[in-house]
Amino acid sequence: MTGSGNDFVFFDARDVRPDRVTSPEIIRAICNRYNGIGADGIVVLEAAVLAADVRIHYFNSDGTPADLCGNATLCSTALSVMLGLARDSEMTLTTPAGLIASRVINGEPEIDLQPVTMIRTGMPIDMVAGEQRMGFSVAGIPHLVILCDDADQVDVEGRGPLLRRHEASGPAGANVNWVSPMPGGHWRYRTFERGVEGETLACGTGAIATAVLLTAWGIATASSVTIRTSSGRDLEVRLTPTETGYAPTLRGEGRVVFRGVIESIQGAAA
């Protein structure tokens, strides 16, 4: 599946035991774009119990588990309806980052994430030419957000690794997002993603963190912020102010590209 170019290999836990496809070695092999299928991550959907319709198990392409991935959750919402795990009008997904309400509207998935309350409008990190402001927020996972002159001119692969592991972001590090204005009030952003350890074409939680910082800085004033991804598709972020931060809703693509059978991965049957 793809969510604005952020791509994932999905498994239905009713058909595939999660332990068969979630070891770090198997994940890295599946996500390998040369000898495997190729993806930014692996997702296993499991019919949940109690408060949720579906449980999401998400793993980065390096084999590490992650609490949340916005675009994977958009894709999970769309696929849950296709697989008959939930209704399109409203569903509840459970993740390590908490419960998420979601739905499919006119064929497009939309998710309500937990409120973003950890927001820093400045960071003790030296900026380089072309960078104007730097902030931090936790939108399910930690993100650095940098307002810059032109996101398309940023050396993401060169600057990203240093900032991703900067001590100011905490021991686990953070995703790094560069954002610049576009004509018409929209915004262009690019993301260096931890766990992938490189630039991805889109990042849903990064779009949320970016919208939160733009709003906290007083630069974005509308209730809805439209962000252009590197795939050329747009993510829409709606923010509802709370007493301590913002409650975000993310809307974007969640599309099945193909279905198939894995014959073998690096010689191991899967």
C-alpha positions, 0 to 999 in steps of 0.5 A: 500500500502507499500513503502519498508515496510512503509505502508499506507491506501489509499482512492480515493476521488472520492469514499470516502469523505475525511472528512469521513476518516480524523478526528484524531479519525478515522485515529488513529482507522484505523491505529491501528494494533490490532483493525483496519487495521494497517498503518503508515499513511492515504492518500487520493488521489484527482483529482487536478486542475490547475498545478497538476494532483493529490492532496495528503492529508497525515496524520500520524498514530496519526492523525496529517497532514504532509506536505510530506511523501516520500514513500507515494508519491512513492505509490501515483505515482503508484496508480494514474496511476492504478486509471487512474488519471495520465499517467505513463510517467510524472505527477505532484502531489501537496502537502503542501510541494509544487509541485512534478514531478513523473513518473513510470519507468519499474513498479517502481515509481520515484519522484522529490522533491523540492530542499533541501536548509536547511542543517546543517553539525553539530548540538549542540546535545551531542552524545553517544557512537557509534555516530560519526557525526550529521547533520540536513536538511529539505527534505520536513520535518525536519530530524536529521541524525546521522552517527554511527558505526552500525545502526542495534545496535542503540536503536532507541526506547530508543534514538529516542524520546529524539532526535525527540523533541530536541529544536535544531531541531525546535519547531515541532521536527524532524524525526531521522535517523541513518546511517552506511556503508555497503559493496559495497558502500551502506548504512544502515539506521533506522528511528524514525518517528515523528507522528508515534512516533516510528521506521518505516521500511522505510522513503523516506524523511529520505533517502533523508536527509541521502543522502544529509548529507552523500554528504555534509560531503564528505562521499558519493561522487557518484551522486546516493546513495543507502540506505537499509531500515529495510524491506530489500528493497533499496531506491535510491536517486539521488542528483543534486547539485544546487547553494544553496543545492541539487535537489533530486530524490527518486526511490523505491517501491510503491505496492498495498498489498490489496483492501477492504471495511471497515465495522466498526472502533471502532463501527463507520461506515466508 
